[in-house]
Amino acid sequence: MVWHAFWASTIPQPVDWDPAYYLDVATNIAEGRGAVSGAVWQLAGLPETLPQPADLHWMPVPSRVLVPFVWLAGGSGASAMTVLLMAGWVPIAAQLARVLGASRAATCGAGFLAAMAGGYVRFGSTPDSIAVFGVVAGLAWLSAARGRAVHTAVWVLLAAWTRGDGFVLAPAVGLVLWGVGRWRAGMGVAGIGPLGFAIWMGRSWIVGGEAWWAARLASGRAVHIHDLQLGRVVEPTVLQRLQGVLDGFQGAVSTALLVGVVFLPFLAVAGVWMRRHHPLVKGAGVYALSVVVLTHGLAPGVAASGSIFRCGAAVFPMFCALGAVAAVRLGVLGHHHRGYPRRLVPLVLAGGFAIGSGAIGVGTWTARPGPGVDCLTQGVEDAAPVFSGRPLLVRSTCGRSSVALYRTEAPDAVKRRAQRYGIQEAWLPDTDPDPMVATRADAAALLPDWQERAPGVWVRPDTPSSTTAD
């Protein structure tokens, strides 16, 4: 827990869009405004007003688990909740190792690997879906392996409401129940995830109306996430979707190497072979394959923007368990063939994993040290929305409602959005690593009639001078 608390302290505010969104929704609920979001980040299916109903793109569980802690301690509370969830990976990995028939040493090793978290070390310490998805999915695997159908059903339903692709977990977990002799329960559980997803989509259609439907269609058609952001999508061909699946498998391999600090995937593969007849291993294999095919086949642009990285949390504790089983076996072989102490190889591998996890954390800290936006004016809750290329970060960091402003947009479209939402300010940074984010150099093209009243702050010509701070 101390390990994750340290990494959480290096991210005082979210620097990625997903955690920024979850924190925004949780804050709105905790402060009595309800399940709403104050940001528009993609231009397909624009809402009529702001704030708009929440959970129309992202699922509800990651924001809801934050609410009590946000109510108690604001953003710090959200970080505390995430740290607790990441700490939950440790006993889950250890229990999975026990179910897989691991020795006591391998069980302890599984918990240690899950604690270090590999490539999840810093990302998992933000209020994203990663930590909670790892816990929910891990408990689903455990419940299924122990034949507890009702508990399994609850966990797979929560998984379906944790991530948009979380419904894929249910059939794989159902296969585990089938493998332990609960075949009828397994069939029922396999259908609960897709059913839960369908129920939530029906709710979203009722709440979001035509704007939600347009945005949902765009999510499925976008070949690149930038197409979705700009609202410029066309139906991809079958070949494009197949290419997306192939790219997805390549990305999954790269993600596994990153998350596993290069060598954990190889240990996990060895562990898979050693426990290849166990229902858990079969279920995890089905999940790993199906989640790549379905996410990249159905929504290639969204999937390529980080879905596999986040989906991997569902099997990371189990792969820690399998990797620990293989590491202990290597220790035994080293002892028999070379005379090494039995624990030498496992300890060396564990130490390397810990060092690699820390190096990844430091690397991401150096690359993205703090908040992704500057609060150029001091906003208030009831102020008009502002234009920004990072609307979700502006909302979660600065408390201002925000609407997307991207490069390559037509000035007329920008003008219509400003009138629609009563936008009077635009916050434009000098530079930004994201090529989509509008900067000060783009102001003349995007906002031809606006004036720069303060560094980085553009205002509409009819805006009173009192709306911006000196």
Secondary structure as the mmCIF struct_conf table of DSSP 4:
data_model
#
loop_
_struct_conf.conf_type_id
_struct_conf.id
_struct_conf.beg_label_comp_id
_struct_conf.beg_label_asym_id
_struct_conf.beg_label_seq_id
_struct_conf.end_label_comp_id
_struct_conf.end_label_asym_id
_struct_conf.end_label_seq_id
HELX_RH_AL_P HELX_RH_AL_P1 VAL A 2 SER A 9
TURN_TY1_P TURN_TY1_P1 THR A 10 THR A 10
BEND BEND1 PRO A 12 GLN A 13
BEND BEND2 ASP A 16 ASP A 16
HELX_RH_AL_P HELX_RH_AL_P2 TRP A 17 ALA A 30
TURN_TY1_P TURN_TY1_P2 GLU A 31 GLY A 32
BEND BEND3 ARG A 33 ARG A 33
BEND BEND4 ALA A 35 ALA A 35
STRN STRN1 VAL A 36 SER A 37
STRN STRN2 ALA A 39 VAL A 40
BEND BEND5 ALA A 44 GLY A 45
BEND BEND6 GLU A 48 PRO A 51
STRN STRN3 GLN A 52 PRO A 53
BEND BEND7 ALA A 54 ALA A 54
BEND BEND8 LEU A 56 TRP A 58
BEND BEND9 PRO A 60 PRO A 60
HELX_RH_AL_P HELX_RH_AL_P3 VAL A 61 ARG A 64
TURN_TY1_P TURN_TY1_P3 VAL A 65 LEU A 66
HELX_RH_AL_P HELX_RH_AL_P4 VAL A 67 ALA A 87
TURN_TY1_P TURN_TY1_P4 GLY A 88 GLY A 88
HELX_RH_AL_P HELX_RH_AL_P5 TRP A 89 VAL A 99
TURN_TY1_P TURN_TY1_P5 LEU A 100 GLY A 101
HELX_RH_AL_P HELX_RH_AL_P6 ARG A 104 MET A 116
HELX_RH_3T_P HELX_RH_3T_P1 GLY A 118 TYR A 120
TURN_TY1_P TURN_TY1_P6 VAL A 121 ARG A 122
HELX_RH_3T_P HELX_RH_3T_P2 PHE A 123 SER A 125
BEND BEND10 THR A 126 SER A 129
HELX_RH_AL_P HELX_RH_AL_P7 ILE A 130 ALA A 145
TURN_TY1_P TURN_TY1_P7 ARG A 146 GLY A 147
HELX_RH_AL_P HELX_RH_AL_P8 ALA A 149 ALA A 160
TURN_TY1_P TURN_TY1_P8 TRP A 161 THR A 162
BEND BEND11 ARG A 163 ARG A 163
TURN_TY1_P TURN_TY1_P9 GLY A 164 ASP A 165
HELX_RH_3T_P HELX_RH_3T_P3 GLY A 166 VAL A 168
HELX_RH_AL_P HELX_RH_AL_P9 LEU A 169 GLY A 179
TURN_TY1_P TURN_TY1_P10 VAL A 180 GLY A 181
HELX_RH_AL_P HELX_RH_AL_P10 TRP A 183 ARG A 221
BEND BEND12 VAL A 223 HIS A 224
HELX_RH_AL_P HELX_RH_AL_P11 ILE A 225 LEU A 230
TURN_TY1_P TURN_TY1_P11 GLY A 231 GLY A 231
HELX_LH_PP_P HELX_LH_PP_P1 GLU A 235 THR A 237
HELX_RH_AL_P HELX_RH_AL_P12 VAL A 238 VAL A 259
TURN_TY1_P TURN_TY1_P12 GLY A 260 PHE A 263
HELX_RH_AL_P HELX_RH_AL_P13 LEU A 264 MET A 274
TURN_TY1_P TURN_TY1_P13 ARG A 275 HIS A 277
BEND BEND13 HIS A 278 HIS A 278
HELX_RH_AL_P HELX_RH_AL_P14 PRO A 279 LEU A 298
HELX_RH_AL_P HELX_RH_AL_P15 PRO A 300 ALA A 303
TURN_TY1_P TURN_TY1_P14 ALA A 304 GLY A 306
HELX_RH_AL_P HELX_RH_AL_P16 SER A 307 CYS A 311
HELX_RH_3T_P HELX_RH_3T_P4 GLY A 312 ALA A 314
TURN_TY1_P TURN_TY1_P15 VAL A 315 VAL A 315
HELX_RH_AL_P HELX_RH_AL_P17 PHE A 316 ARG A 338
TURN_TY1_P TURN_TY1_P16 ARG A 342 ARG A 343
HELX_RH_AL_P HELX_RH_AL_P18 LEU A 344 ALA A 367
BEND BEND14 ARG A 368 ARG A 368
BEND BEND15 GLY A 370 GLY A 370
BEND BEND16 GLY A 372 VAL A 373
BEND BEND17 THR A 377 THR A 377
TURN_TY1_P TURN_TY1_P17 GLU A 381 ASP A 382
BEND BEND18 ALA A 383 ALA A 383
HELX_LH_PP_P HELX_LH_PP_P2 ALA A 384 PRO A 385
STRN STRN4 VAL A 386 SER A 388
BEND BEND19 GLY A 389 ARG A 390
HELX_RH_AL_P HELX_RH_AL_P19 PRO A 391 CYS A 398
STRN STRN5 SER A 402 ALA A 404
STRN STRN6 TYR A 406 TYR A 406
TURN_TY1_P TURN_TY1_P18 ARG A 407 THR A 408
HELX_RH_AL_P HELX_RH_AL_P20 PRO A 411 TYR A 421
TURN_TY1_P TURN_TY1_P19 GLY A 422 GLY A 422
STRN STRN7 GLU A 425 TRP A 427
BEND BEND20 ASP A 430 ASP A 430
BEND BEND21 PRO A 433 ASP A 434
TURN_TY1_P TURN_TY1_P20 PRO A 435 MET A 436
STRN STRN8 VAL A 437 VAL A 437
HELX_RH_3T_P HELX_RH_3T_P5 ARG A 440 ASP A 442
HELX_RH_AL_P HELX_RH_AL_P21 ALA A 443 LEU A 446
TURN_TY1_P TURN_TY1_P21 PRO A 448 ASP A 449
STRN STRN9 GLN A 451 ALA A 454
TURN_TY1_P TURN_TY1_P22 PRO A 455 GLY A 456
STRN STRN10 VAL A 457 VAL A 459
TURN_TY1_P TURN_TY1_P23 PRO A 461 ASP A 462
HELX_RH_3T_P HELX_RH_3T_P6 SER A 465 THR A 467
BEND BEND22 THR A 468 THR A 468
#
